[in-house]
Amino acid sequence: MISNNLHNIIMQDLSDVDKKNLYHLQNKIVLAIQQNHKKFKHNCIAFSDYMNIVLYAEEFSYYTNLSKIQFGLSGDFITAPLVSNLFAKTIFKQLLELYKHGMCHNICELGAGNGKLMLDLLLESKLHNIALKYFIIEKSQTQIARQKALLQEHNVELSLVTWLDDIPYGFNGVILANELLDALPTELLKIHANKLYRRCVSYSKNSIEDTNQYSFHFTDKLIYDFSINKLYLYDEELTDLELQHVTHNKQDDYYNDEIRSIEDIVKQVKLLDLNYTECDNYIFDLNLEINKLITKLSNNLNEAVIFFFDYGDVNSVLYKRNLYESNPIASIRGFYKHNVINDVLLYQGLIDITANVNFSFLAQIAINNNLDLIGYTSNANFLINLGIEKALQEKIQTRSSNESHSSLITELKLTQEVNELIAKDRMGDIFKVIAFSCNYEFCDLLGFSNKDLSYAL
């Protein structure tokens, strides 16, 4: 449930345009459910499909809406690059180490958001007289426009950056992804009585006049029985003949795609090695888009190092948390103006939706795709290993010499910024860093030189 105060704040913030966009997305969700009903006689869609519609797929989705501010104090959440440019400065120190060992001076950022990390890395490269080629994989034209505007605001040439729709084949260099994985459309699943259910979204039309013309709610559909090793499609058992048809029929029709999706879910759930008898009414999220992304990276990269920065934990921690907390949406939650929204089936296109990253699952997928694990640690350990505390002192001294009348205030402000990045109860421990290599031999990286937690994966 959402508090009345927060609900009132959101409602007061809504403009007529916001309401129109909200209705538009609700109609798109209902249309998708109705199309599913025509195919399978069930009025629902997978939560991952719902998440894709409200975040990405439409003109007025959360990340594609030009009038929506997602990042910063005036937005819904703050990312590490917005906290302090020392985040990028410290990462660049890790890049310098790679460059000394022959790494190509290319950076490819996956989903650059508002572009702050891109800007800071380009400015840092200029200080070090290193000619970077910067690539951004970005599907949102709204975000691309904001990234270009940021570069122009700081007099950085647009020619330094190339925007692409996909990861270039044969890429050499460094891949960066900061808070990308948590926002990928994720599956919501439940295990009960040795059976696996896909948590889906259905709807009902509101009978009274309301800001929301439809109400959306969860419904569970059986997709697998562990005890008899049987697959189901929206509660209906799939015959061996149907499964053989999917295996041999290469046409990408809707029906076959759904069956393949369910097969993939079951395959990836088994990788988690859960105790199915212990997991009665166990609800968890599983991000199959991570599998697609890692497969694409493995196929397209030549010589590269990949860094993921995100919040989440290892499978054992997430497993226990989900088991004992019994949250009906697992780690999934929404954000609106820095407030947590527990009901993510409200305020379509107005709130961010996110989920914790399972780093054990990510590592297993990467290794299965012939990538090598370099290291895994907390955000704090990574930044401290790379000397962020020393960089802080240098920045304080530089600022204080130029602003002698307010040196104490400057020191306090800069220290607070770094504390936000490395404090245990802030981004320091909640956020993690994991790195993989592809056909690159030097893997003894400074960022993982102390307190590498790879053993916990």
C-alpha positions in Angstrom: 0.0 0.0 0.0 1.0 3.6 -0.6 0.5 6.2 2.1 -2.2 8.7 1.6 0.3 11.6 1.9 2.5 10.3 -0.9 -0.5 9.5 -3.0 -1.8 13.1 -2.5 1.6 14.5 -3.5 1.7 12.5 -6.7 -1.9 13.5 -7.6 -1.2 17.1 -6.9 1.9 17.0 -9.2 -0.1 15.6 -12.1 -0.7 18.0 -15.0 -3.3 17.5 -17.6 -0.6 16.2 -19.9 0.5 13.7 -17.2 -3.0 12.4 -16.9 -3.3 12.0 -20.7 0.0 10.1 -20.8 -1.2 7.9 -17.8 -4.4 7.0 -19.7 -2.3 6.3 -22.8 -0.1 3.8 -21.1 -3.0 2.2 -19.2 -4.8 1.7 -22.6 -1.6 0.1 -24.0 -1.4 -2.3 -21.1 -5.0 -3.3 -21.5 -4.5 -3.7 -25.2 -1.6 -6.1 -24.6 -3.7 -8.1 -22.1 -6.5 -8.3 -24.6 -4.2 -9.5 -27.3 -2.9 -12.2 -24.9 -6.4 -13.2 -24.2 -7.1 -13.8 -27.9 -4.1 -16.1 -28.0 -4.3 -18.0 -24.7 -7.8 -17.2 -23.3 -6.2 -15.5 -20.2 -6.6 -11.9 -19.3 -3.1 -11.1 -18.2 0.5 -10.4 -19.3 3.8 -11.2 -17.7 5.1 -8.6 -15.2 8.2 -8.2 -17.4 5.9 -7.2 -20.3 4.1 -4.7 -18.1 7.5 -3.3 -16.9 8.7 -2.9 -20.5 5.5 -1.0 -21.5 5.6 1.5 -18.6 9.4 2.1 -18.7 10.5 1.9 -22.3 8.1 0.7 -25.1 5.9 3.8 -25.6 6.4 7.4 -26.4 5.2 8.4 -22.9 6.9 5.6 -21.0 9.0 6.6 -18.0 12.4 6.7 -19.8 11.2 8.0 -23.1 8.9 10.8 -21.9 10.6 14.1 -22.8 8.7 16.0 -20.1 9.7 13.6 -17.3 12.8 14.3 -15.2 14.2 11.0 -13.8 17.6 12.0 -12.4 18.8 14.3 -9.7 17.3 16.2 -6.8 14.4 17.4 -8.9 13.9 13.8 -10.3 13.1 10.5 -8.7 16.6 9.1 -7.8 20.2 10.1 -7.7 23.0 8.0 -9.3 26.7 8.0 -8.2 28.0 10.3 -11.0 25.5 12.9 -9.8 26.8 12.7 -6.2 30.3 13.7 -7.0 32.6 13.8 -10.1 35.1 11.9 -7.9 33.2 8.8 -8.9 34.2 9.2 -12.5 37.7 10.4 -11.6 38.3 7.3 -9.5 36.9 5.0 -12.3 39.3 6.7 -14.7 42.2 5.7 -12.5 41.1 2.1 -13.2 41.0 2.8 -16.9 44.5 4.3 -16.8 45.8 1.0 -15.3 44.1 -0.9 -18.2 45.5 1.5 -20.8 49.0 0.9 -19.4 48.5 -2.8 -20.2 47.5 -2.3 -23.8 43.7 -1.8 -23.5 42.2 0.1 -26.5 41.1 3.7 -25.6 37.5 3.0 -26.4 34.6 3.3 -23.9 31.1 1.9 -24.6 28.6 2.9 -22.0 25.4 0.9 -21.9 22.5 3.2 -21.1 24.1 6.5 -20.2 21.1 8.1 -18.5 21.5 11.8 -18.2 25.1 11.6 -19.4 26.9 12.7 -16.3 29.4 9.8 -16.2 30.1 10.3 -19.9 30.8 14.0 -19.4 33.1 13.5 -16.4 35.1 10.7 -18.1 35.6 12.8 -21.2 36.7 15.8 -19.1 39.1 13.6 -17.1 40.6 12.1 -20.3 41.3 15.6 -21.5 43.3 16.3 -18.3 45.4 13.2 -19.0 45.8 14.0 -22.7 44.2 10.7 -23.7 42.1 10.7 -26.8 39.0 8.6 -25.9 36.5 7.3 -28.4 33.2 7.2 -26.5 30.2 5.1 -27.6 26.8 5.0 -26.0 24.2 2.3 -26.5 21.0 4.2 -26.0 17.5 3.5 -27.3 15.7 6.4 -25.8 15.8 9.5 -28.0 14.8 11.5 -25.0 18.0 10.5 -23.1 20.2 11.0 -26.2 18.9 14.6 -26.5 19.7 15.2 -22.8 23.2 13.7 -23.2 23.9 16.0 -26.2 22.6 19.0 -24.4 24.9 18.3 -21.4 28.0 18.1 -23.7 27.1 21.3 -25.4 26.5 23.0 -22.0 30.1 22.1 -21.0 31.6 22.9 -24.4 32.5 19.3 -25.2 32.5 18.4 -28.8 29.6 16.1 -29.8 32.0 14.4 -32.3 33.8 12.7 -29.3 30.7 10.6 -28.8 29.0 8.1 -31.1 25.4 6.9 -30.3 24.5 3.4 -31.4 21.5 1.1 -31.2 23.5 -1.9 -30.3 26.9 -3.1 -29.1 29.3 -3.0 -32.1 30.6 -6.3 -33.4 34.3 -6.8 -32.8 34.5 -4.0 -30.1 37.8 -3.5 -28.3 37.8 -1.4 -25.1 35.9 -1.0 -21.9 32.2 -1.6 -21.4 30.6 0.5 -18.6 27.1 0.0 -17.2 26.1 2.1 -14.2 22.6 1.3 -12.7 21.5 -0.4 -15.9 20.7 -3.9 -14.9 18.3 -3.0 -12.0 16.0 -1.3 -14.5 15.8 -4.0 -17.1 12.3 -5.6 -17.3 12.3 -8.5 -14.9 10.2 -11.6 -14.3 8.3 -12.0 -11.0 8.0 -15.6 -10.0 6.6 -17.8 -7.2 7.3 -21.3 -6.0 4.5 -23.1 -4.2 3.9 -26.8 -3.5 6.9 -27.7 -5.8 5.4 -25.8 -8.7 6.7 -22.6 -10.4 4.3 -19.8 -11.1 4.8 -16.7 -13.3 3.3 -13.6 -11.6 1.3 -11.8 -14.2 -0.7 -8.6 -14.4 -4.4 -8.4 -15.1 -6.9 -5.5 -15.0 -10.4 -4.4 -14.1 -12.2 -1.2 -15.2 -13.0 1.2 -12.5 -16.7 1.9 -12.1 -16.2 5.3 -10.5 -14.5 8.3 -12.0 -10.9 8.3 -11.0 -7.4 9.4 -12.2 -6.8 5.7 -13.0 -9.4 4.5 -15.4 -8.2 0.9 -14.8 -7.0 -1.0 -11.8 -4.2 -3.5 -12.3 -3.5 -6.5 -10.0 -1.3 -9.6 -9.9 -2.4 -13.1 -10.9 -0.3 -16.2 -10.8 -0.1 -18.7 -13.7 1.5 -22.1 -13.5 4.4 -22.7 -15.8 6.3 -25.7 -14.4 5.9 -28.6 -12.0 9.2 -29.7 -10.6 7.9 -33.0 -9.3 6.9 -34.3 -12.7 9.1 -32.1 -14.9 6.2 -30.7 -16.9 5.9 -27.3 -18.6 2.7 -25.3 -18.6 1.5 -22.3 -20.6 -0.9 -20.1 -18.5 -2.0 -23.1 -16.4 -2.4 -25.4 -19.5 -0.1 -28.4 -19.7 2.1 -28.4 -22.8 2.2 -31.7 -24.7 5.4 -33.2 -26.0 4.0 -32.6 -29.5 3.5 -28.9 -28.9 7.1 -28.7 -27.5 8.5 -30.5 -30.5 6.6 -28.1 -32.8 8.4 -25.2 -31.1 11.7 -26.9 -31.3 11.5 -27.6 -35.1 9.4 -24.6 -36.2 11.8 -21.6 -36.6 9.1 -19.1 -37.2 9.0 -16.4 -34.5 5.2 -16.4 -34.0 3.7 -15.2 -30.7 2.8 -18.7 -29.4 6.2 -20.1 -30.0 7.9 -17.1 -28.4 5.8 -17.5 -25.2 6.8 -21.2 -24.9 10.4 -20.4 -25.5 10.2 -17.7 -22.9 8.8 -20.2 -20.3 11.5 -22.7 -21.2 14.1 -20.1 -20.6 12.6 -19.1 -17.2 12.7 -22.7 -16.0 16.2 -23.2 -17.3 17.5 -20.1 -15.5 15.5 -20.8 -12.2 17.3 -24.2 -12.1 20.6 -22.3 -12.2 19.7 -20.7 -8.9 19.8 -24.1 -7.2 16.9 -23.4 -4.9 15.4 -25.8 -2.4 12.0 -26.2 -3.9 10.5 -28.0 -1.0 11.6 -25.3 1.4 10.4 -22.5 -0.9 6.7 -22.7 -0.1 5.0 -19.4 -1.3 8.5 -18.2 -2.1 8.4 -15.1 -4.3 11.4 -13.8 -6.2 12.4 -11.8 -9.2 14.6 -13.1 -12.1 16.0 -10.9 -14.8 16.2 -12.8 -18.1 17.2 -9.6 -19.9 20.6 -10.0 -18.2 21.0 -13.3 -20.0 20.3 -11.7 -23.4 22.7 -8.8 -22.6 25.6 -11.0 -21.6 25.1 -13.3 -24.6 25.2 -10.2 -26.9 28.4 -9.0 -25.1 30.1 -12.3 -25.4 29.2 -12.6 -29.1 30.1 -9.0 -30.1 33.2 -8.2 -28.0 36.7 -8.9 -29.2 39.1 -7.7 -26.5 37.3 -6.0 -23.6 36.8 -5.5 -19.9 33.2 -5.1 -18.6 32.2 -3.2 -15.4 28.8 -3.3 -13.9 27.9 -0.9 -11.1 24.5 -1.6 -9.4 22.7 -2.4 -6.3 21.9 -6.0 -5.3 23.6 -8.9 -3.6 24.7 -12.5 -4.0 22.1 -15.3 -4.4 22.4 -16.6 -0.8 21.6 -13.2 0.7 18.7 -12.5 -1.7 17.3 -16.0 -1.2 17.1 -15.6 2.6 15.7 -12.1 2.3 12.9 -13.2 0.0 12.3 -16.4 2.0 11.7 -14.6 5.3 10.3 -11.2 4.2 7.6 -12.8 2.0 7.3 -9.6 -0.1 4.6 -10.1 -2.7 6.8 -8.3 -5.3 10.2 -9.5 -4.0 12.8 -6.8 -4.4 10.8 -4.9 -7.0 9.9 -1.3 -6.0 9.1 2.0 -7.5 10.6 5.5 -7.0 8.9 8.9 -7.1 10.8 12.0 -6.0 13.1 9.9 -3.8 10.2 8.0 -2.1 9.8 4.3 -2.4 6.6 3.1 -4.0 5.6 -0.4 -3.0 2.7 -0.7 -5.4 4.3 -0.7 -8.8 1.0 -1.3 -10.6 0.1 2.4 -10.0 1.2 5.6 -11.7 2.2 4.1 -15.0 5.0 6.1 -16.7 5.3 8.4 -13.6 7.5 6.2 -11.4 10.7 4.3 -11.9 10.5 0.5 -11.4 13.6 -1.3 -10.3 14.8 -4.6 -8.7 18.0 -5.8 -7.0 20.6 -7.4 -9.2 21.4 -11.0 -8.4 25.2 -10.9 -8.9 25.6 -14.7 -8.5 23.2 -15.2 -11.3 25.0 -12.5 -13.4 28.4 -14.2 -12.8 27.0 -17.6 -13.7 25.5 -16.3 -16.9 28.8 -14.6 -17.8 30.9 -17.6 -17.1 28.5 -19.8 -19.1 29.1 -17.3 -22.0 32.9 -17.7 -21.9 33.6 -14.4 -20.1 36.2 -14.5 -17.3 35.3 -13.1 -13.8 37.9 -10.5 -12.8 36.4 -9.4 -9.4 33.4 -8.6 -7.3 33.3 -6.2 -4.4 31.4 -3.4 -2.8 31.2 0.1 -4.3 33.2 1.4 -1.2 36.0 -1.2 -1.5 36.3 -0.5 -5.3 36.6 3.2 -4.9 38.8 3.1 -1.8 41.2 0.7 -3.6 41.5 3.2 -6.4 42.2 6.1 -4.0 39.0 8.1 -3.7 40.0 9.3 -0.3 43.3 10.7 -1.6 41.4 12.3 -4.5 39.1 13.8 -2.0 41.9 15.4 0.0 43.5 16.8 -3.2 40.2 18.3 -4.3 39.7 19.9 -0.9 43.1 21.5 -1.0 42.5 22.8 -4.5 39.1 24.2 -3.7 40.3 25.6 -0.3 43.2 27.5 -1.9 40.7 29.2 -4.3 38.0 29.8 -1.7 39.9 30.5 1.5 36.9 32.3 3.1 34.8 29.1 3.0 37.3 26.3 3.2 35.5 24.6 6.1 32.2 24.6 4.2 33.9 23.3 1.1 35.6 20.5 3.0 32.4 19.5 4.7 30.4 19.4 1.4 33.0 17.4 -0.5 33.4 15.0 2.4 29.7 14.4 2.6 29.6 13.7 -1.1 32.3 11.0 -0.9 30.7 9.6 2.3 27.5 9.1 0.2 29.5 7.0 -2.2 31.4 4.8 0.3 29.4 4.8 3.6 28.2 1.3 4.5 24.5 2.4 4.9 24.6 4.5 1.7 26.0 3.6 -1.8 29.1 2.1 -0.3 27.7 -1.3 0.6 24.3 -1.4 -1.0 26.0 -0.9 -4.4 28.4 -3.5 -5.8 30.9 -3.6 -8.7 31.6 -6.7 -10.8 34.0 -7.0 -13.7 34.5 -9.5 -16.5 37.0 -9.8 -19.3 36.8 -11.0 -22.8 40.0 -12.2 -24.5 42.0 -9.9 -22.2 44.9 -11.4 -20.2 45.7 -8.7 -17.6 43.1 -9.1 -14.9 44.9 -8.1 -11.7 43.0 -4.9 -11.3 43.6 -2.3 -8.6 39.9 -1.9 -8.0 39.7 -5.4 -6.6 43.1 -5.6 -5.0 41.7 -5.5 -1.5 38.5 -7.2 -0.2 37.6 -9.0 -3.4 34.3 -10.8 -2.6 34.3 -13.1 -5.6 34.3 -16.1 -3.2 30.7 -15.1 -2.0 29.3 -15.5 -5.5 
